[in-house]
Amino acid sequence: MSAAVSLHETLFRALKAVTGKPLLRSLTIPLAEDLRLERRMPSAVLFRMVDGGVEPLEWGVALCRELAKADAYAILQPGVYGKGSLVNAIMLKKPA
């Protein structure tokens, strides 16, 4: 998952530098449930769009199946994010 998000971030930002066109689409959207990030550094979190916001997907090594479910991701600082907290999600798919 980290490799996929890193490639996405690097590739699309590099293409923007070359073309001058922003290729990453972001959306500020509320969390549909509480989220606790206990890692000591910023982390990529995959999200699935649900009615009224986004819900986090599982995170960890060898969870490629979660990428197939993901509609967006965000790089978040450690901490507790309550339901309704706004996150700036980078879209992986077109919003429906």
C-alpha positions in Angstrom: 0.0 0.0 0.0 2.8 2.4 0.9 4.5 1.8 -2.5 1.2 2.4 -4.4 0.5 5.7 -2.5 4.1 6.8 -2.9 4.0 6.1 -6.7 0.7 8.0 -7.0 2.0 11.0 -5.1 5.3 11.1 -7.0 4.0 10.3 -10.5 1.2 12.8 -10.5 3.2 15.6 -8.9 5.9 15.0 -11.5 3.5 15.1 -14.3 2.0 18.3 -13.0 5.5 19.8 -13.0 6.0 18.8 -16.6 2.5 19.6 -18.0 1.5 22.5 -15.6 -1.9 20.7 -15.1 -3.0 19.5 -11.7 -3.8 15.8 -12.0 -4.5 14.9 -8.4 -8.1 15.6 -7.4 -8.8 16.2 -3.7 -12.0 16.5 -1.7 -12.5 17.7 1.8 -14.9 15.3 3.3 -16.0 14.2 6.8 -15.1 10.9 8.4 -18.0 8.5 8.7 -16.5 7.0 11.9 -13.8 7.6 14.5 -10.2 7.0 13.4 -7.2 6.5 15.7 -3.6 6.7 14.3 -1.1 5.6 16.8 2.0 5.5 14.6 4.7 8.0 15.4 4.8 9.6 11.9 2.3 10.7 9.3 0.6 7.8 7.6 -1.3 7.1 4.5 -4.9 6.0 5.1 -7.1 4.4 2.5 -10.8 5.4 2.4 -14.0 4.1 0.9 -16.7 6.6 0.1 -19.9 6.0 2.0 -23.1 8.0 2.4 -22.1 11.1 4.2 -18.4 10.8 4.2 -15.5 8.3 4.1 -14.6 5.3 6.2 -11.1 4.1 6.7 -10.0 0.7 5.3 -7.6 -1.7 6.8 -3.9 -0.8 6.8 -0.9 -3.0 6.8 1.6 -5.1 4.9 0.2 -7.2 2.1 -3.3 -5.6 2.0 -3.4 -5.0 -1.7 -7.0 -6.0 -1.7 -7.8 -2.8 0.2 -6.4 -0.8 -2.7 -9.1 -2.3 -5.0 -11.8 -1.1 -2.5 -10.3 2.3 -1.9 -11.8 5.5 -3.5 -9.4 7.9 -1.9 -6.4 8.3 0.5 -5.1 10.9 2.8 -1.7 11.5 4.6 -2.6 12.1 8.2 -0.7 13.0 11.3 -0.8 10.7 14.4 -3.8 11.3 16.6 -7.5 10.7 17.1 -10.0 11.9 14.5 -13.6 11.9 15.5 -16.6 11.1 13.4 -17.3 14.2 11.3 -13.7 15.4 11.3 -12.8 16.8 7.9 -10.0 15.2 5.9 -8.4 16.3 2.7 -8.8 13.1 0.6 -6.9 12.5 -2.6 -9.2 10.8 -5.0 -8.2 7.5 -6.6 -11.4 7.2 -8.5 -14.0 9.6 -9.9 -16.6 10.4 -7.2 -20.0 9.0 -8.1 
